[in-house]
Structures are given as structure tokens and as C-alpha cells.
Amino acid sequence: GFLIFFMLIYFGFLSLVIAGSRYRVPIIPILLVFGGYSLYYILSKAQNGNIREVSGWIILCFLLYIISGIQILPYTPDHHRWLDERRRGYEYTNQLLKGINFFENWLAQNPSDADAHYHLGVLYFDAKNYSNAEKHFLECLKYEPIHKSAPYNLAVFYTLKKDLANAERYIEIAKERNPRNADVWFTSGWIYELLGKNEEAEEAYNQAISISPTHYKALTYLAVIELNRGNVEKSKQ
């Protein structure tokens, strides 16, 4: 009775907290509770001399272990999400070198994995190794020409490199593939502004703000444009 009550409370609470998220309800506490009780039950039977019953339980556990390794329903792991979350984990824990080593080793075994090239490029970019970052972003597009994220990263890279022709080329591709991404539109405005295309820059910043009204970079850059026009009051808005 207590175990059933515990399960209801446990899963009920976690369902409220985690429902709709990308993470599963952890079952380790449940395994510990039931595993501990099962071990206690079997040892108690053994102490009482019920060898036949104990043997039956051991055989049953072994069979359940074998059955648990049999795939009943078809399942395909989400390769894209797995690599993405792994890279983010290295970034959040500031283990860029460890992440770079992981993806380098992964690519040694899977050289045509476009996603892995992309994530390795991001880690190299974070580590300020820009030449390797560019190399892997381009490799990503070589193996997956329609990759959604690599053109944006290349646009940022070429902007920092002052190669505005390539920056404009890749940001246009990025806008086509990510039309609802405020950062993409902000970067587009930034590139236009560096090219002296202030009207296009203003339009891109406004588009970024329409998608994300609190996008502080777009708001700031737009305010500077208005200030340079002499519209002091408008820039303050």
C-alpha cells in the first residue's frame, strides 16, 4: 500500500513539474525502492529455507533482464537532438576542449556527419579558433547543403572577418531558412549597416524587434541609427 501511494505521489508531482518538457520522468528512485524491497524479500525467503521459491525468483529476474533487452516497438534515436544537447552541455559547463575532442573523435568515425561538423564549428568558434570554425561550417554545408543553422554562423564569422560579401551572401540564406529568428534578422541589419545600406538595416532591425520586442541589440542599433539622423527623441524610445 505504501509503495503504491509513493508511486502516485512521485509521478503525480513530477508530471506537473516536467509535463511538456523535453525530459523524461526519472525512474531511478522507483527502481531503488522496488529493487531494494525485492532483494529484502528474496533474502528473507532464503533465510527461512525456501530455496525453491528463491530459485524461482532468481530465474524470473534473469528472464526479465533478458526480455528487457528485446526491442518491442520500433525506435529511432533523435540524432540531431543528441548532438545538440551534448554540445550545449560542454558549453554550459565551460568544457570546450573536452567537447572539441569528443566531436573530433566522433568525426574520425563519422566523417560525413553534417551535424557533428556544425557543432564542432560552434565549439571552435566559442574557443576563438575561427579558421577551424569556418572549416567545419563549410564541411557541414558540403554534406548537408540545406542545413538550417550553418549559414547564420558563417555570416557572423565573415562579418567579424570583414568579408562582407560572403557575410551578406550567407545571411540571405539564413533568413530564408530561419525567417522567425530574431538574431538572424539582427545580424542581417548589422551587415547591411556595415555595407552602408541604412534603410535595409533599419528594416532588418525592425523585423528582429517584431519577432522579439525585447531584443536589446536590435533596439540599441536602431536607436543609434535614429540618433545619427538627428532624431534624438525617437532614439530614446
Accessible surface in RSA format (square Angstrom, percent):
REM  Atomic radii and reference values for relative SASA: ProtOr
REM  Chains: A
REM  Algorithm: Lee & Richards
REM  Probe-radius: 1.40
REM  Slices: 20
REM RES _ NUM      All-atoms   Total-Side   Main-Chain    Non-polar    All polar
REM                ABS   REL    ABS   REL    ABS   REL    ABS   REL    ABS   REL
RES GLY A   1    88.02 108.5   0.00   N/A  88.02 108.5  39.28 107.8  48.74 109.2
RES PHE A   2   149.43  74.8 136.59  84.6  12.84  33.4 141.61  85.9   7.82  22.4
RES LEU A   3    41.67  23.2  41.34  29.6   0.33   0.8  41.35  29.0   0.31   0.8
RES ILE A   4   113.80  64.8 113.80  84.8   0.00   0.0 113.80  81.9   0.00   0.0
RES PHE A   5   123.19  61.6 121.29  75.1   1.90   5.0 122.91  74.5   0.29   0.8
RES PHE A   6    60.58  30.3  58.34  36.1   2.24   5.8  60.52  36.7   0.07   0.2
RES MET A   7    64.28  33.3  63.53  42.0   0.75   1.8  55.13  46.9   9.14  12.1
RES LEU A   8   124.31  69.2 114.67  82.0   9.64  24.2 116.74  82.0   7.58  20.4
RES ILE A   9    98.89  56.3  95.70  71.3   3.18   7.7  98.07  70.6   0.82   2.2
RES TYR A  10    37.13  17.3  31.46  17.9   5.67  14.8  35.55  26.7   1.59   2.0
RES PHE A  11    64.62  32.3  64.40  39.9   0.22   0.6  64.62  39.2   0.00   0.0
RES GLY A  12    36.32  44.8   0.00   N/A  36.32  44.8  33.33  91.5   2.99   6.7
RES PHE A  13   126.03  63.1 120.89  74.9   5.14  13.4 123.69  75.0   2.33   6.7
RES LEU A  14    23.83  13.3  23.83  17.1   0.00   0.0  23.83  16.7   0.00   0.0
RES SER A  15    52.27  44.2  48.14  64.2   4.13   9.5  30.52  65.0  21.75  30.5
RES LEU A  16   155.45  86.6 126.86  90.8  28.58  71.9 129.61  91.0  25.84  69.5
RES VAL A  17    94.37  62.1  63.87  57.8  30.50  73.5  69.79  60.6  24.57  66.7
RES ILE A  18    33.18  18.9  30.02  22.4   3.16   7.6  31.26  22.5   1.92   5.2
RES ALA A  19    77.24  71.0  43.40  67.0  33.84  77.0  54.82  77.2  22.42  59.4
RES GLY A  20    89.50 110.4   0.00   N/A  89.50 110.4  43.21 118.6  46.29 103.7
RES SER A  21    60.51  51.1  28.35  37.8  32.16  74.1  39.33  83.7  21.18  29.7
RES ARG A  22   115.31  48.4  96.92  49.4  18.39  43.8  44.33  60.6  70.98  43.0
RES TYR A  23   142.35  66.5 130.69  74.4  11.67  30.4  98.87  74.3  43.49  53.6
RES ARG A  24   187.33  78.7 167.99  85.6  19.34  46.0  78.76 107.6 108.57  65.8
RES VAL A  25    41.73  27.5  31.15  28.2  10.58  25.5  31.15  27.1  10.58  28.7
RES PRO A  26    63.18  46.0  52.31  47.7  10.87  39.5  63.18  52.2   0.00   0.0
RES ILE A  27    94.14  53.6  92.27  68.7   1.87   4.5  92.27  66.4   1.87   5.1
RES ILE A  28   114.13  64.9 114.13  85.0   0.00   0.0 114.13  82.2   0.00   0.0
RES PRO A  29    46.36  33.8  44.20  40.3   2.16   7.9  46.26  38.2   0.10   0.6
RES ILE A  30    19.03  10.8  19.03  14.2   0.00   0.0  19.03  13.7   0.00   0.0
RES LEU A  31   106.32  59.2  99.19  71.0   7.13  17.9 100.64  70.7   5.68  15.3
RES LEU A  32   124.98  69.6 114.25  81.7  10.73  27.0 117.01  82.2   7.97  21.5
RES VAL A  33    46.85  30.8  37.21  33.7   9.64  23.2  43.81  38.1   3.04   8.2
RES PHE A  34    74.61  37.3  74.25  46.0   0.36   0.9  74.45  45.1   0.16   0.5
RES GLY A  35    37.87  46.7   0.00   N/A  37.87  46.7  32.28  88.6   5.59  12.5
RES GLY A  36    41.53  51.2   0.00   N/A  41.53  51.2  33.47  91.9   8.06  18.1
RES TYR A  37   119.04  55.6 112.23  63.9   6.81  17.7  77.64  58.3  41.40  51.0
RES SER A  38    51.09  43.2  48.11  64.2   2.99   6.9  24.61  52.4  26.48  37.1
RES LEU A  39   105.52  58.8 104.08  74.5   1.44   3.6 105.45  74.1   0.08   0.2
RES TYR A  40   145.61  68.0 141.00  80.2   4.61  12.0  99.14  74.5  46.47  57.3
RES TYR A  41    69.08  32.3  68.76  39.1   0.32   0.8  49.24  37.0  19.84  24.5
RES ILE A  42    25.89  14.7  25.75  19.2   0.14   0.3  25.89  18.6   0.00   0.0
RES LEU A  43    97.24  54.2  96.99  69.4   0.25   0.6  96.99  68.1   0.25   0.7
RES SER A  44    32.72  27.7  30.33  40.5   2.40   5.5  24.78  52.8   7.94  11.1
RES LYS A  45    50.97  24.9  50.97  31.3   0.00   0.0   7.69   6.9  43.28  46.1
RES ALA A  46    39.78  36.6  27.43  42.3  12.36  28.1  27.74  39.1  12.04  31.9
RES GLN A  47   158.95  88.9 120.30  87.9  38.64  92.0  43.11  91.8 115.84  87.9
RES ASN A  48   111.73  77.0  80.03  77.3  31.70  76.3  20.81  50.1  90.92  87.9
RES GLY A  49    49.83  61.5   0.00   N/A  49.83  61.5  27.96  76.7  21.87  49.0
RES ASN A  50    56.78  39.2  50.55  48.8   6.24  15.0  11.35  27.3  45.43  43.9
RES ILE A  51   110.82  63.1 109.27  81.4   1.55   3.7 109.27  78.7   1.55   4.2
RES ARG A  52   216.05  90.7 202.96 103.5  13.09  31.2  84.98 116.1 131.07  79.4
RES GLU A  53    65.98  37.9  56.11  42.5   9.87  23.5  34.45  66.6  31.53  25.7
RES VAL A  54    14.42   9.5  14.37  13.0   0.06   0.1  14.42  12.5   0.00   0.0
RES SER A  55    47.20  39.9  44.55  59.4   2.66   6.1  26.79  57.1  20.41  28.6
RES GLY A  56    37.44  46.2   0.00   N/A  37.44  46.2  31.67  86.9   5.77  12.9
RES TRP A  57    97.25  39.0  95.11  46.0   2.14   5.0  91.55  48.8   5.70   9.2
RES ILE A  58    98.79  56.2  96.64  72.0   2.15   5.2  97.96  70.5   0.83   2.3
RES ILE A  59   104.75  59.6 103.08  76.8   1.67   4.0 104.75  75.4   0.00   0.0
RES LEU A  60    77.33  43.1  76.06  54.4   1.27   3.2  77.18  54.2   0.15   0.4
RES CYS A  61    61.55  46.6  54.59  60.9   6.96  16.4  26.67  67.6  34.88  37.6
RES PHE A  62   122.95  61.5 117.62  72.9   5.33  13.9 122.51  74.3   0.44   1.3
RES LEU A  63    89.44  49.8  89.36  63.9   0.08   0.2  89.36  62.8   0.08   0.2
RES LEU A  64   100.60  56.0  96.44  69.0   4.15  10.4  96.81  68.0   3.78  10.2
RES TYR A  65   161.36  75.3 152.01  86.5   9.35  24.3 108.71  81.7  52.65  64.9
RES ILE A  66    84.18  47.9  77.91  58.0   6.27  15.1  80.76  58.2   3.42   9.3
RES ILE A  67    91.01  51.8  89.81  66.9   1.20   2.9  89.81  64.7   1.20   3.3
RES SER A  68    89.49  75.6  50.00  66.7  39.48  91.0  49.23 104.8  40.25  56.4
RES GLY A  69    69.25  85.4   0.00   N/A  69.25  85.4  36.52 100.2  32.72  73.3
RES ILE A  70   104.78  59.6  93.00  69.3  11.78  28.4  97.00  69.8   7.78  21.1
RES GLN A  71   124.49  69.6  90.81  66.4  33.68  80.2  47.11 100.3  77.38  58.7
RES ILE A  72   142.60  81.1 111.16  82.8  31.44  75.8 115.60  83.2  27.00  73.3
RES LEU A  73   136.40  76.0 130.29  93.2   6.11  15.4 130.73  91.8   5.67  15.3
RES PRO A  74   126.78  92.4 101.55  92.6  25.23  91.7 106.08  87.6  20.70 128.7
RES TYR A  75   143.59  67.0 121.27  69.0  22.32  58.1 105.29  79.1  38.30  47.2
RES THR A  76   120.18  85.5  99.97 101.3  20.21  48.2  66.48  89.3  53.69  81.2
RES PRO A  77    89.62  65.3  81.90  74.7   7.73  28.1  81.98  67.7   7.64  47.5
RES ASP A  78    79.01  55.3  65.63  65.3  13.38  31.6  33.37  78.5  45.64  45.5
RES HIS A  79    66.83  36.5  61.75  42.9   5.08  13.0  48.20  49.7  18.63  21.7
RES HIS A  80   110.35  60.3 108.02  75.1   2.33   6.0  73.53  75.8  36.82  42.8
RES ARG A  81    81.63  34.3  75.97  38.7   5.66  13.5  27.03  36.9  54.60  33.1
RES TRP A  82   107.44  43.1 101.09  48.9   6.34  14.9  83.09  44.3  24.34  39.5
RES LEU A  83     0.00   0.0   0.00   0.0   0.00   0.0   0.00   0.0   0.00   0.0
RES ASP A  84    29.90  20.9  29.90  29.8   0.00   0.0  12.23  28.8  17.67  17.6
RES GLU A  85    52.73  30.3  43.09  32.6   9.64  23.0  21.22  41.0  31.51  25.7
RES ARG A  86    89.60  37.6  78.41  40.0  11.20  26.7  20.09  27.5  69.52  42.1
RES ARG A  87    18.17   7.6  18.17   9.3   0.00   0.0   0.00   0.0  18.17  11.0
RES ARG A  88    93.40  39.2  93.40  47.6   0.00   0.0  16.19  22.1  77.21  46.8
RES GLY A  89    32.09  39.6   0.00   N/A  32.09  39.6  31.09  85.3   0.99   2.2
RES TYR A  90    21.17   9.9  20.54  11.7   0.63   1.6  14.29  10.7   6.88   8.5
RES GLU A  91    45.14  25.9  28.36  21.5  16.77  39.9  14.10  27.3  31.04  25.3
RES TYR A  92   169.00  78.9 133.12  75.7  35.89  93.4 111.08  83.5  57.93  71.4
RES THR A  93    80.92  57.6  57.86  58.7  23.06  55.0  64.74  87.0  16.18  24.5
RES ASN A  94   125.19  86.3 106.38 102.8  18.82  45.3  27.15  65.3  98.05  94.8
RES GLN A  95    69.98  39.1  63.50  46.4   6.48  15.4  25.84  55.0  44.14  33.5
RES LEU A  96    38.36  21.4  35.98  25.7   2.38   6.0  35.98  25.3   2.38   6.4
RES LEU A  97   129.51  72.1 125.12  89.5   4.39  11.0 126.02  88.5   3.49   9.4
RES LYS A  98   120.60  58.8 115.07  70.6   5.53  13.2  68.18  61.4  52.41  55.8
RES GLY A  99     0.00   0.0   0.00   N/A   0.00   0.0   0.00   0.0   0.00   0.0
RES ILE A 100    14.81   8.4  14.81  11.0   0.00   0.0  14.81  10.7   0.00   0.0
RES ASN A 101    75.75  52.2  74.21  71.7   1.54   3.7  19.78  47.6  55.97  54.1
RES PHE A 102    40.70  20.4  35.51  22.0   5.19  13.5  40.03  24.3   0.67   1.9
RES PHE A 103     0.00   0.0   0.00   0.0   0.00   0.0   0.00   0.0   0.00   0.0
RES GLU A 104    64.65  37.1  59.31  44.9   5.34  12.7  26.00  50.3  38.65  31.6
RES ASN A 105    99.90  68.9  96.61  93.4   3.28   7.9  25.91  62.4  73.99  71.5
RES TRP A 106    65.91  26.5  60.26  29.2   5.66  13.3  65.32  34.8   0.60   1.0
RES LEU A 107    12.60   7.0   9.71   6.9   2.88   7.2   9.94   7.0   2.66   7.1
RES ALA A 108    77.58  71.3  39.26  60.6  38.32  87.2  52.12  73.4  25.45  67.4
RES GLN A 109   146.51  81.9 120.05  87.7  26.46  63.0  39.01  83.0 107.49  81.5
RES ASN A 110    54.14  37.3  49.23  47.6   4.91  11.8  11.76  28.3  42.38  41.0
RES PRO A 111    81.86  59.7  79.28  72.3   2.57   9.4  80.44  66.4   1.42   8.8
RES SER A 112    71.27  60.2  59.70  79.7  11.56  26.6  23.40  49.8  47.86  67.1
RES ASP A 113    21.32  14.9  12.46  12.4   8.85  20.9  13.65  32.1   7.66   7.6
RES ALA A 114     9.08   8.4   5.24   8.1   3.85   8.7   5.24   7.4   3.85  10.2
RES ASP A 115    12.56   8.8  11.24  11.2   1.32   3.1   1.86   4.4  10.70  10.7
RES ALA A 116     0.00   0.0   0.00   0.0   0.00   0.0   0.00   0.0   0.00   0.0
RES HIS A 117    12.36   6.8  12.36   8.6   0.00   0.0  12.15  12.5   0.21   0.2
RES TYR A 118    26.94  12.6  26.94  15.3   0.00   0.0   8.27   6.2  18.67  23.0
RES HIS A 119     8.04   4.4   8.04   5.6   0.00   0.0   4.05   4.2   3.98   4.6
RES LEU A 120     0.00   0.0   0.00   0.0   0.00   0.0   0.00   0.0   0.00   0.0
RES GLY A 121     0.00   0.0   0.00   N/A   0.00   0.0   0.00   0.0   0.00   0.0
RES VAL A 122    14.61   9.6  14.45  13.1   0.16   0.4  14.61  12.7   0.00   0.0
RES LEU A 123     0.00   0.0   0.00   0.0   0.00   0.0   0.00   0.0   0.00   0.0
RES TYR A 124    21.72  10.1  21.72  12.4   0.00   0.0   7.78   5.8  13.94  17.2
RES PHE A 125    44.80  22.4  42.06  26.1   2.74   7.1  42.06  25.5   2.74   7.8
RES ASP A 126    60.51  42.4  38.39  38.2  22.12  52.3  16.75  39.4  43.76  43.6
RES ALA A 127    46.95  43.2  18.78  29.0  28.16  64.1  25.28  35.6  21.66  57.4
RES LYS A 128   151.78  74.0 133.00  81.6  18.78  44.7  89.65  80.7  62.13  66.2
RES ASN A 129    54.04  37.3  47.26  45.7   6.78  16.3  16.04  38.6  38.00  36.7
RES TYR A 130    82.06  38.3  78.57  44.7   3.49   9.1  60.27  45.3  21.78  26.9
RES SER A 131    81.92  69.2  70.57  94.2  11.35  26.1  51.10 108.8  30.82  43.2
RES ASN A 132    44.98  31.0  44.95  43.4   0.03   0.1   0.66   1.6  44.32  42.8
RES ALA A 133     0.00   0.0   0.00   0.0   0.00   0.0   0.00   0.0   0.00   0.0
RES GLU A 134    34.04  19.5  34.04  25.7   0.00   0.0   2.98   5.8  31.06  25.4
RES LYS A 135   115.87  56.5 108.30  66.5   7.57  18.0  65.81  59.2  50.06  53.3
RES HIS A 136     9.17   5.0   9.17   6.4   0.00   0.0   7.15   7.4   2.02   2.3
RES PHE A 137     0.00   0.0   0.00   0.0   0.00   0.0   0.00   0.0   0.00   0.0
RES LEU A 138    68.30  38.0  62.68  44.8   5.62  14.1  62.98  44.2   5.32  14.3
RES GLU A 139    45.40  26.1  45.27  34.2   0.13   0.3   4.91   9.5  40.49  33.1
RES CYS A 140     0.00   0.0   0.00   0.0   0.00   0.0   0.00   0.0   0.00   0.0
RES LEU A 141    26.59  14.8  22.28  15.9   4.31  10.8  22.52  15.8   4.07  11.0
RES LYS A 142   133.03  64.9 103.36  63.4  29.67  70.6  74.24  66.8  58.79  62.6
RES TYR A 143    84.11  39.3  52.70  30.0  31.41  81.7  34.10  25.6  50.01  61.6
RES GLU A 144    53.12  30.5  51.93  39.3   1.19   2.8  19.42  37.6  33.70  27.5
RES PRO A 145    87.73  63.9  81.19  74.0   6.54  23.8  82.46  68.1   5.27  32.8
RES ILE A 146   133.21  75.8 126.25  94.1   6.97  16.8 126.25  90.9   6.97  18.9
RES HIS A 147    14.20   7.8  13.40   9.3   0.79   2.0   9.44   9.7   4.76   5.5
RES LYS A 148   123.30  60.2 120.44  73.9   2.86   6.8  66.77  60.1  56.52  60.2
RES SER A 149    40.66  34.4  37.92  50.6   2.74   6.3   8.56  18.2  32.10  45.0
RES ALA A 150     0.00   0.0   0.00   0.0   0.00   0.0   0.00   0.0   0.00   0.0
RES PRO A 151     0.95   0.7   0.95   0.9   0.00   0.0   0.95   0.8   0.00   0.0
RES TYR A 152    56.82  26.5  56.82  32.3   0.00   0.0  37.41  28.1  19.41  23.9
RES ASN A 153    25.63  17.7  24.63  23.8   1.00   2.4   1.60   3.8  24.03  23.2
RES LEU A 154     0.00   0.0   0.00   0.0   0.00   0.0   0.00   0.0   0.00   0.0
RES ALA A 155     0.00   0.0   0.00   0.0   0.00   0.0   0.00   0.0   0.00   0.0
RES VAL A 156    26.26  17.3  26.26  23.8   0.00   0.0  26.26  22.8   0.00   0.0
RES PHE A 157    11.19   5.6  10.94   6.8   0.24   0.6  10.94   6.6   0.24   0.7
RES TYR A 158    12.38   5.8  12.38   7.0   0.00   0.0   2.72   2.0   9.65  11.9
RES THR A 159     0.91   0.6   0.10   0.1   0.81   1.9   0.10   0.1   0.81   1.2
RES LEU A 160    91.54  51.0  68.97  49.3  22.57  56.7  71.52  50.2  20.02  53.9
RES LYS A 161   118.82  58.0  92.66  56.9  26.16  62.3  69.39  62.5  49.43  52.7
RES LYS A 162   151.58  73.9 130.53  80.1  21.04  50.1  90.98  81.9  60.60  64.5
RES ASP A 163    43.49  30.5  36.64  36.5   6.85  16.2  16.76  39.4  26.73  26.7
RES LEU A 164    37.21  20.7  33.72  24.1   3.48   8.8  33.72  23.7   3.48   9.4
RES ALA A 165    80.55  74.1  62.66  96.7  17.88  40.7  70.30  99.0  10.25  27.2
RES ASN A 166    42.30  29.2  42.30  40.9   0.00   0.0   0.68   1.6  41.62  40.2
RES ALA A 167     0.00   0.0   0.00   0.0   0.00   0.0   0.00   0.0   0.00   0.0
RES GLU A 168    42.37  24.3  42.37  32.1   0.00   0.0  11.09  21.4  31.28  25.5
RES ARG A 169   136.80  57.4 125.33  63.9  11.47  27.3  50.91  69.6  85.89  52.1
RES TYR A 170    13.68   6.4  13.68   7.8   0.00   0.0   3.41   2.6  10.27  12.7
RES ILE A 171     0.50   0.3   0.50   0.4   0.00   0.0   0.50   0.4   0.00   0.0
RES GLU A 172    61.19  35.1  60.49  45.8   0.71   1.7  35.68  69.0  25.52  20.8
RES ILE A 173    45.58  25.9  45.40  33.8   0.18   0.4  45.40  32.7   0.18   0.5
RES ALA A 174     0.00   0.0   0.00   0.0   0.00   0.0   0.00   0.0   0.00   0.0
RES LYS A 175    24.32  11.9  20.85  12.8   3.47   8.3  10.81   9.7  13.51  14.4
RES GLU A 176   140.68  80.8 109.55  82.9  31.13  74.1  46.78  90.5  93.90  76.7
RES ARG A 177    65.44  27.5  51.35  26.2  14.09  33.6  23.20  31.7  42.23  25.6
RES ASN A 178    23.83  16.4  18.90  18.3   4.93  11.9   7.93  19.1  15.90  15.4
RES PRO A 179    70.83  51.6  68.55  62.5   2.28   8.3  68.55  56.6   2.28  14.2
RES ARG A 180   162.77  68.3 146.83  74.8  15.94  38.0  75.06 102.6  87.71  53.2
RES ASN A 181    61.96  42.7  55.65  53.8   6.31  15.2  12.04  29.0  49.92  48.2
RES ALA A 182    11.52  10.6   7.72  11.9   3.80   8.6   7.72  10.9   3.80  10.1
RES ASP A 183    71.48  50.1  70.68  70.4   0.80   1.9   8.60  20.2  62.87  62.7
RES VAL A 184     1.49   1.0   1.49   1.3   0.00   0.0   1.49   1.3   0.00   0.0
RES TRP A 185    47.90  19.2  47.90  23.2   0.00   0.0  47.90  25.5   0.00   0.0
RES PHE A 186    16.37   8.2  16.37  10.1   0.00   0.0  16.37   9.9   0.00   0.0
RES THR A 187     3.69   2.6   3.69   3.7   0.00   0.0   0.00   0.0   3.69   5.6
RES SER A 188     0.39   0.3   0.00   0.0   0.39   0.9   0.00   0.0   0.39   0.5
RES GLY A 189     0.00   0.0   0.00   N/A   0.00   0.0   0.00   0.0   0.00   0.0
RES TRP A 190    57.01  22.9  57.01  27.6   0.00   0.0  46.29  24.7  10.72  17.4
RES ILE A 191     0.30   0.2   0.30   0.2   0.00   0.0   0.30   0.2   0.00   0.0
RES TYR A 192    26.07  12.2  26.07  14.8   0.00   0.0   8.67   6.5  17.40  21.4
RES GLU A 193    47.76  27.4  36.81  27.9  10.94  26.1  17.48  33.8  30.28  24.7
RES LEU A 194    76.11  42.4  48.28  34.5  27.83  70.0  51.82  36.4  24.29  65.4
RES LEU A 195    61.57  34.3  31.78  22.7  29.79  74.9  36.62  25.7  24.95  67.2
RES GLY A 196    56.90  70.2   0.00   N/A  56.90  70.2  29.83  81.9  27.07  60.6
RES LYS A 197    77.74  37.9  72.60  44.5   5.15  12.3  48.64  43.8  29.10  31.0
RES ASN A 198    75.07  51.8  72.00  69.6   3.07   7.4  12.80  30.8  62.27  60.2
RES GLU A 199   136.56  78.4 129.76  98.2   6.80  16.2  44.13  85.4  92.43  75.5
RES GLU A 200    74.86  43.0  72.37  54.8   2.49   5.9  30.28  58.6  44.59  36.4
RES ALA A 201     0.00   0.0   0.00   0.0   0.00   0.0   0.00   0.0   0.00   0.0
RES GLU A 202    35.29  20.3  35.29  26.7   0.00   0.0   6.25  12.1  29.04  23.7
RES GLU A 203   121.27  69.6 115.40  87.3   5.87  14.0  41.76  80.8  79.51  64.9
RES ALA A 204     1.85   1.7   1.18   1.8   0.67   1.5   1.77   2.5   0.08   0.2
RES TYR A 205     0.00   0.0   0.00   0.0   0.00   0.0   0.00   0.0   0.00   0.0
RES ASN A 206    69.13  47.7  64.06  61.9   5.07  12.2  24.09  58.0  45.04  43.5
RES GLN A 207    59.11  33.1  56.65  41.4   2.46   5.9   4.93  10.5  54.18  41.1
RES ALA A 208     0.00   0.0   0.00   0.0   0.00   0.0   0.00   0.0   0.00   0.0
RES ILE A 209    31.47  17.9  30.82  23.0   0.65   1.6  30.82  22.2   0.65   1.8
RES SER A 210    74.89  63.3  41.59  55.5  33.30  76.7  49.85 106.2  25.03  35.1
RES ILE A 211    35.87  20.4  13.85  10.3  22.02  53.1  13.85  10.0  22.02  59.8
RES SER A 212    33.71  28.5  31.31  41.8   2.40   5.5  14.66  31.2  19.05  26.7
RES PRO A 213    94.69  69.0  85.37  77.8   9.33  33.9  85.37  70.5   9.33  58.0
RES THR A 214   116.78  83.1 101.18 102.6  15.59  37.2  76.71 103.0  40.07  60.6
RES HIS A 215    23.94  13.1  17.68  12.3   6.27  16.0  21.62  22.3   2.33   2.7
RES TYR A 216   149.37  69.7 148.54  84.5   0.83   2.2 117.74  88.5  31.63  39.0
RES LYS A 217    93.11  45.4  92.35  56.7   0.76   1.8  37.57  33.8  55.54  59.2
RES ALA A 218     0.00   0.0   0.00   0.0   0.00   0.0   0.00   0.0   0.00   0.0
RES LEU A 219    76.32  42.5  70.56  50.5   5.76  14.5  71.03  49.9   5.29  14.2
RES THR A 220    72.45  51.5  67.32  68.3   5.13  12.2  53.00  71.2  19.45  29.4
RES TYR A 221    76.68  35.8  75.84  43.1   0.85   2.2  38.66  29.1  38.02  46.9
RES LEU A 222    26.36  14.7  26.36  18.9   0.00   0.0  26.36  18.5   0.00   0.0
RES ALA A 223    29.42  27.1  25.37  39.1   4.06   9.2  28.87  40.7   0.56   1.5
RES VAL A 224    66.45  43.7  65.69  59.5   0.77   1.9  66.45  57.7   0.00   0.0
RES ILE A 225     7.96   4.5   6.34   4.7   1.62   3.9   7.53   5.4   0.43   1.2
RES GLU A 226     7.42   4.3   7.42   5.6   0.00   0.0   4.76   9.2   2.67   2.2
RES LEU A 227    94.12  52.4  84.41  60.4   9.70  24.4  84.41  59.3   9.70  26.1
RES ASN A 228   118.25  81.5  80.88  78.2  37.37  90.0  30.09  72.4  88.16  85.2
RES ARG A 229   111.07  46.6  75.26  38.4  35.81  85.3  46.31  63.3  64.76  39.2
RES GLY A 230    53.53  66.0   0.00   N/A  53.53  66.0  29.99  82.3  23.54  52.7
RES ASN A 231    60.05  41.4  53.88  52.1   6.17  14.8  11.38  27.4  48.66  47.0
RES VAL A 232    71.73  47.2  69.31  62.7   2.42   5.8  69.31  60.2   2.42   6.6
RES GLU A 233   121.20  69.6 117.74  89.1   3.46   8.2  63.77 123.3  57.43  46.9
RES LYS A 234   116.00  56.6 107.15  65.7   8.86  21.1  60.09  54.1  55.91  59.6
RES SER A 235    17.54  14.8   7.57  10.1   9.97  23.0   3.37   7.2  14.18  19.9
RES LYS A 236   150.74  73.5 112.27  68.9  38.47  91.6  77.94  70.2  72.80  77.5
RES GLN A 237   178.58  99.9 111.63  81.6  66.95 159.4  64.64 137.6 113.94  86.4
END  Absolute sums over single chains surface
CHAIN  1 A    15630.7      13280.9       2349.8      10042.3       5588.4
END  Absolute sums over all chains
TOTAL         15630.7      13280.9       2349.8      10042.3       5588.4
